[in-house]
Amino acid sequence: MQLELPCLTMEGLRLQLELLTAVKMRVNVTDNSSTMMNFKDCGENEPAELRVHHMFLSGGPEVLRALADWILGRRPRKSSRLLDDFIEAHQHLVRTRRGRLACLVTQGVRHDLQRLYDEVNAVHFDGEVDVPITWGRMPGARRRHSIRLGSYTPEDHLVRIHPHLDQEFVPEYFVRYIVFHEMLHAYVGFETTPSGRRNVHTATFYRLERQYPEYERAIAWHDNPRNLSRLLRAQPRSA
């Protein structure tokens, strides 16, 4: 009988890889469907950034050593083969997007989500984010006191943007910021706390969000009570 290896936390993974590589790094866990590993050297004064699929939280010592070789630029045949075999054996953990893409709605009456997504991905993520985006369903007609403008759910591997943002009075820069915010969740991933809870607003997330060029402008629009009131009173979109 094959025993299941205990899963590491993201912090545990970081500590083991730093021990194996002697490289200070930030580690983010993702649920990407194409890129399983991405490593970026940020220079002498900044920790490197490693993004890996969550399957690596269950990697054993040999897999971690092979991953360390990959980080250091060493690509011995044995390590490369071990990583390939590990990823292949865990393909069931890689979320598929088939059957969902046909249901996506990205062209709105006022705003084109796919265009904004592509622009944000190219400028801020080097094209590395791999998650579909869609307008969410129009909610029913009822009195609301709050509104969730966007969401990213790893379980669905999907970014949803609230359809009330698809209006003329909502500036494109604000919709673009909401798209960036949700894509950032997919890019950074999540941390698992010692108690097993998922933390999506990590220190890395906040740091990168505040580097967004129009962050202050977008937050100012969001915090304007008049804008929130108009969003809450929004009517269904019409062509």
C-alpha positions in Angstrom: 0.0 0.0 0.0 1.3 3.5 -0.9 1.3 5.9 2.0 0.2 9.5 1.3 2.9 12.0 2.2 1.9 14.7 4.6 1.3 18.1 2.9 3.6 21.0 3.6 2.3 24.5 4.3 3.6 27.2 2.0 5.9 28.4 4.8 7.2 24.9 5.3 7.9 24.6 1.5 9.7 27.9 1.5 11.9 27.0 4.5 12.9 23.6 3.0 13.7 25.1 -0.4 15.8 27.9 1.2 17.7 25.3 3.1 18.4 23.3 -0.1 19.3 26.3 -2.3 20.6 28.9 0.1 18.4 31.4 -1.8 16.1 33.7 0.1 12.7 33.6 -1.7 9.0 34.3 -1.5 6.9 31.2 -2.3 3.4 31.5 -3.7 1.1 28.5 -4.3 -1.1 28.7 -7.5 -3.8 26.7 -9.2 -2.7 27.4 -12.7 -3.7 24.9 -15.4 -0.6 25.3 -17.6 2.4 26.8 -15.7 3.4 24.5 -12.9 6.6 26.3 -11.8 7.9 29.9 -12.3 11.0 31.3 -10.7 12.1 35.0 -10.8 15.4 36.3 -9.4 14.6 39.9 -8.2 18.2 41.0 -7.6 20.6 41.1 -4.7 18.5 43.2 -2.3 15.1 41.5 -2.9 14.1 37.9 -2.2 13.5 35.8 -5.3 9.9 34.8 -6.2 8.9 31.2 -6.7 5.4 30.3 -7.9 4.5 26.6 -7.9 1.3 24.6 -8.4 -0.2 23.4 -5.1 0.7 19.8 -6.0 4.2 20.6 -4.8 2.9 20.9 -1.2 2.7 17.1 -1.2 6.2 16.6 -2.8 8.6 14.4 -0.9 12.3 15.0 -0.2 13.4 13.8 -3.7 10.9 16.1 -5.4 12.0 19.1 -3.3 15.7 18.4 -4.1 14.8 18.2 -7.8 12.9 21.5 -7.5 15.9 23.0 -5.8 18.1 21.9 -8.7 15.6 23.5 -11.1 15.7 26.8 -9.1 19.5 26.9 -9.1 19.5 26.4 -12.9 20.9 22.9 -12.6 19.0 20.6 -14.9 20.5 17.1 -14.4 18.6 14.4 -16.3 17.6 12.6 -13.1 16.0 15.7 -11.5 14.3 16.8 -14.7 12.8 13.3 -15.2 11.7 13.2 -11.6 9.9 16.6 -11.9 8.3 15.5 -15.1 7.1 12.2 -13.6 5.8 14.0 -10.5 3.8 16.5 -12.5 2.4 13.8 -14.8 1.4 11.7 -11.7 -0.5 14.7 -10.3 -2.3 15.8 -13.4 -5.6 15.0 -11.7 -4.9 18.1 -9.5 -4.6 20.4 -12.5 -7.9 22.0 -13.1 -9.3 21.7 -16.6 -11.1 24.5 -18.3 -12.9 22.4 -20.9 -16.6 22.8 -21.0 -16.5 26.1 -19.1 -15.1 28.3 -21.8 -18.2 28.2 -24.0 -20.2 29.7 -21.0 -17.9 32.7 -20.6 -19.3 36.2 -21.3 -16.5 38.8 -21.6 -18.0 41.4 -24.0 -20.2 43.8 -22.0 -22.4 46.7 -23.1 -19.8 49.2 -22.0 -16.6 47.3 -21.0 -14.8 44.4 -22.7 -13.3 42.2 -20.0 -11.2 40.1 -22.3 -9.4 43.2 -23.6 -8.8 44.6 -20.1 -7.6 41.1 -19.0 -5.2 40.8 -21.9 -3.8 44.3 -21.3 -3.3 43.7 -17.5 -1.8 40.3 -18.1 0.8 41.7 -20.5 1.7 44.8 -18.5 1.6 43.5 -14.9 2.0 39.7 -15.1 4.3 39.1 -18.1 1.4 37.0 -19.6 1.8 34.4 -16.8 -1.8 34.5 -15.4 -3.8 31.6 -16.8 -7.4 31.8 -15.6 -10.6 32.5 -17.5 -12.6 35.7 -16.9 -16.4 36.4 -17.2 -19.1 38.7 -16.2 -21.1 37.2 -13.4 -24.8 36.6 -13.5 -27.1 39.6 -13.0 -28.5 39.4 -9.4 -32.2 39.4 -8.7 -34.1 42.7 -8.0 -33.8 43.1 -4.3 -32.5 45.8 -1.9 -28.8 45.4 -1.3 -26.5 47.1 1.2 -23.2 45.7 -0.1 -21.8 44.5 -3.4 -18.9 42.1 -4.2 -17.3 43.6 -7.3 -15.2 40.7 -8.3 -14.1 37.2 -7.2 -11.5 34.6 -7.9 -12.2 31.0 -6.7 -9.5 28.4 -7.0 -12.1 25.7 -6.9 -13.7 27.0 -10.1 -10.4 28.5 -11.5 -12.4 31.4 -12.7 -12.5 35.2 -12.3 -16.0 36.7 -12.1 -16.7 40.5 -12.4 -20.0 41.9 -11.1 -22.2 42.9 -14.0 -23.2 46.2 -12.3 -19.7 47.4 -13.3 -20.8 47.2 -16.9 -22.2 50.7 -17.0 -21.3 54.0 -18.5 -20.8 55.9 -15.2 -18.2 53.3 -14.1 -14.8 54.4 -15.5 -12.7 51.9 -17.4 -9.7 52.4 -15.1 -11.8 51.2 -12.2 -13.0 48.1 -14.0 -9.4 47.4 -15.0 -8.3 47.7 -11.4 -10.9 45.2 -10.3 -9.7 42.8 -13.0 -6.1 43.3 -11.8 -7.1 42.7 -8.2 -8.8 39.3 -9.0 -6.0 38.3 -11.4 -3.5 39.1 -8.6 -5.3 36.5 -6.4 -4.7 33.9 -9.1 -1.1 35.0 -9.6 -0.1 35.1 -5.9 -2.1 32.1 -4.7 -2.8 31.5 -1.1 -1.2 30.6 2.2 -2.4 27.9 4.5 -2.2 28.9 8.2 -1.1 26.4 10.8 -4.8 26.0 11.7 -5.5 24.9 8.1 -7.4 28.1 7.1 -6.7 29.6 3.7 -5.3 33.2 3.7 -5.8 34.9 0.3 -4.7 38.4 1.3 -1.0 37.7 2.0 1.7 40.2 2.6 2.9 39.6 -1.0 -0.6 40.3 -2.3 -0.9 43.7 -0.5 2.6 44.7 -1.6 2.0 44.0 -5.2 -1.5 45.5 -5.1 -0.1 48.8 -3.8 2.4 48.9 -6.7 -0.5 49.0 -9.2 -0.1 52.4 -10.9 -3.8 53.5 -10.5 -4.4 51.9 -7.1 -5.0 55.2 -5.3 -7.2 56.5 -8.0 -9.3 53.3 -8.1 -9.6 53.2 -4.3 -10.7 56.8 -4.2 -13.5 56.0 -6.8 -14.5 53.0 -4.8 -14.7 54.9 -1.5 -16.9 57.6 -2.9 -20.3 57.0 -1.3 -22.1 58.3 -4.3 -20.5 55.7 -6.6 -21.4 52.8 -4.2 -25.0 54.1 -4.0 -25.3 54.1 -7.8 -23.9 50.6 -8.1 -26.4 49.3 -5.5 -29.2 50.9 -7.4 -28.0 49.6 -10.8 -30.6 48.1 -13.2 -30.0 45.1 -15.5 -27.8 45.8 -18.5 -29.4 46.4 -21.9 -27.8 46.5 -25.3 
